[in-house]
Amino acid sequence: MPPYCVNLAQPWYSGMPHGKRHDVPSFEPKPQTITFPGGSAQVSITEIRTAAHVGTHIDAARHFFPDGPSIDAYPTGRFVGPGVVLAATREGPVPLTASELREMRPEIRRGDIVFIYFGYAERFGRDGYRTHPYLSVDAAAFLIERGANIVGTDTITPDMPAVTRQPGFDYPIHRRLLGHDVLIVENLGAGLKEVLGRRLTLAVLPLRILGGDGSPVAACALLDDR
């Protein structure tokens, strides 16, 4: 029997939430007529226009380091593997610290994909989504020390939310994680609630964008039972 798959991505749609630096995403089905010997048919072809860093997506090192690997440079196996989904629900711009991560179960192991549920996935596209929790600098250091492969959150960014940043903010979480070859997934979906507190196989499969600094991902959890 094939494994049961839980979708961990947000939906994609025209006008979906996006950053100020991004154009408005659009997913526009365009009807066309195709002809063939003996007749014709109406088909629909959707045109997609979006930045790579909209919706559920993964950041390659090149996102912050011009000489870092692009998304197509990583082996496919990098994006599928053992992992944990940790519950860290909290309200507002409250950091998750290393001491909290250290006590969470299942324990983070070397090579894990680590997904963190702050309780914000359900707010995607709604008021309050932008005033979200985040990782502290010592939490990022702990994840690096533990040998995490990929770190993902159900928020816009694992860094402090833009609305609370002070002048001179330098994206410490992005720079530390990506600088230590820990990839970042953002805007994970509400499917995380179905697999909280579990050790399982996680997958975040990107598009193979040549030279890309990131990509939308098909994110899912694979379970041997329902």
C-alpha positions in Angstrom: 0.0 0.0 0.0 1.5 3.4 -1.0 2.2 5.9 1.8 -0.4 8.4 2.8 0.6 11.9 1.8 -0.4 15.1 3.7 -0.2 18.3 1.8 1.9 20.9 3.7 1.7 23.8 1.1 -0.5 26.8 0.9 -2.9 27.2 -2.1 -1.8 29.2 -5.1 -4.2 31.8 -6.6 -4.2 35.1 -8.4 -3.5 38.0 -6.0 -2.3 35.7 -3.3 -0.2 37.3 -0.5 3.2 38.6 -1.8 5.9 40.9 -0.6 6.3 44.5 -1.6 9.2 43.6 -3.8 7.1 41.1 -5.8 4.6 41.7 -8.6 1.1 40.5 -8.0 1.0 36.7 -8.7 -1.5 35.5 -11.4 -2.7 32.1 -12.5 -4.8 32.8 -15.6 -6.4 30.0 -17.5 -6.6 31.0 -21.2 -9.0 29.1 -23.5 -7.6 28.1 -26.9 -8.8 26.1 -29.8 -6.7 23.3 -31.2 -7.4 21.6 -34.5 -6.6 18.2 -35.8 -7.6 16.1 -38.8 -11.4 15.6 -38.5 -12.2 18.3 -36.0 -11.1 20.7 -33.2 -11.3 21.0 -29.4 -11.3 23.7 -26.8 -8.5 23.5 -24.3 -7.4 25.5 -21.3 -3.7 26.6 -20.8 -2.9 28.4 -17.5 -0.3 31.1 -17.6 1.6 31.5 -14.4 3.3 34.7 -13.3 4.9 34.8 -9.9 8.1 35.5 -8.0 9.9 32.4 -6.8 9.6 33.6 -3.2 5.8 33.7 -3.0 3.6 31.1 -1.3 5.2 27.9 0.0 8.7 28.1 -1.3 12.3 27.2 -0.6 15.3 29.5 -0.4 18.6 28.4 -1.9 21.9 29.8 -0.6 22.0 32.1 -3.6 19.0 34.0 -2.2 21.4 35.8 0.2 24.9 34.8 -1.1 25.5 35.7 -4.8 28.2 33.0 -5.1 26.2 30.4 -3.2 24.5 27.3 -4.8 21.4 28.0 -7.0 18.4 25.8 -6.5 19.2 23.6 -9.4 22.7 22.8 -8.0 21.4 20.7 -5.1 20.8 17.0 -5.6 17.2 16.0 -5.7 17.7 13.8 -2.6 18.4 16.9 -0.6 14.7 17.7 -0.6 13.3 14.4 0.7 14.2 12.8 3.9 13.6 12.2 7.6 12.2 15.0 9.6 10.1 16.3 12.5 7.1 18.6 12.8 7.3 20.6 16.0 4.5 22.5 17.7 5.6 26.0 18.8 2.3 27.9 18.8 2.4 31.4 20.1 0.7 34.8 19.5 2.4 37.7 17.8 6.1 38.5 17.3 7.4 36.2 20.0 10.7 34.4 19.3 11.3 30.6 19.5 14.5 30.1 21.5 17.1 27.4 21.6 16.1 26.3 25.1 12.6 25.6 23.8 13.8 23.7 20.8 16.1 21.6 23.0 13.1 20.4 25.0 10.8 19.7 22.1 10.0 16.2 21.0 10.6 14.4 18.7 14.3 15.3 19.2 16.0 16.9 16.2 18.6 14.6 14.6 21.4 15.3 12.2 20.1 15.6 8.6 16.5 16.2 9.6 14.1 18.4 7.8 12.6 20.5 10.6 9.2 22.1 10.2 7.9 24.4 12.9 4.2 25.1 13.4 3.6 28.5 15.0 -0.1 28.4 14.5 -0.1 30.9 11.7 -0.7 28.8 8.6 -4.4 29.3 8.9 -3.9 33.1 8.8 -2.4 33.1 5.4 -4.0 35.9 3.4 -5.7 37.3 6.5 -5.0 40.2 8.9 -2.4 39.3 11.4 -0.3 37.0 9.2 2.4 39.6 8.9 2.8 40.0 12.7 4.2 36.6 13.3 6.5 34.6 15.6 10.1 33.9 14.5 13.4 32.1 15.3 15.8 33.7 17.8 19.5 33.9 16.8 20.3 31.2 19.4 17.6 28.9 17.9 19.2 29.2 14.5 22.6 28.4 16.1 21.0 25.3 17.8 19.5 24.1 14.5 22.9 24.5 12.8 24.7 22.7 15.7 22.1 19.8 15.4 22.9 19.5 11.7 19.4 20.3 10.4 19.1 19.9 6.6 16.1 22.2 6.0 14.2 24.4 8.3 10.6 25.5 7.5 8.0 27.7 9.3 4.3 28.5 8.7 5.2 32.2 8.5 6.4 34.6 5.9 10.0 34.3 7.2 11.9 32.7 10.1 13.3 36.2 10.7 11.7 38.8 12.8 8.6 40.2 11.0 9.1 43.3 9.0 6.7 45.4 11.1 8.9 45.0 14.2 12.3 45.5 12.6 14.6 48.4 13.7 16.9 50.3 11.3 20.0 48.3 10.4 18.1 44.9 10.5 20.4 42.4 8.7 18.3 39.2 8.4 20.3 37.3 11.0 18.3 34.0 10.6 18.5 33.8 6.8 22.2 34.7 6.8 23.1 32.2 9.5 21.0 29.2 8.2 21.8 29.7 4.5 25.4 30.5 5.3 25.7 27.1 7.0 24.0 25.2 4.2 20.6 24.9 6.0 17.9 25.6 3.4 14.8 27.6 4.4 11.1 26.9 3.6 8.5 29.6 4.2 4.7 29.9 4.2 4.0 26.2 5.1 0.4 25.3 5.1 -2.2 24.1 7.7 -1.6 20.5 6.9 1.2 20.7 9.5 -1.5 20.3 12.2 -2.2 16.8 11.0 1.3 15.6 11.7 2.4 17.6 14.7 4.8 16.0 17.1 5.7 13.2 14.6 8.9 11.9 13.1 8.3 11.0 9.5 9.4 11.5 5.9 9.1 15.1 4.6 9.5 16.3 1.0 9.8 19.8 -0.4 10.3 19.4 -4.1 11.3 22.5 -6.0 11.2 23.4 -9.7 14.6 23.0 -11.3 15.1 26.7 -12.1 18.6 27.1 -13.6 20.5 29.7 -11.6 17.4 30.2 -9.4 17.7 31.6 -5.9 14.6 29.7 -4.7 11.5 28.0 -6.0 7.9 27.2 -5.2 7.7 23.7 -3.7 5.4 20.8 -3.5 5.6 20.2 0.3 4.2 17.1 1.9 4.5 14.6 4.7 4.6 10.9 3.9 3.1 8.5 6.4 3.2 4.7 6.4 -0.3 4.7 8.0 -3.2 7.0 8.2 
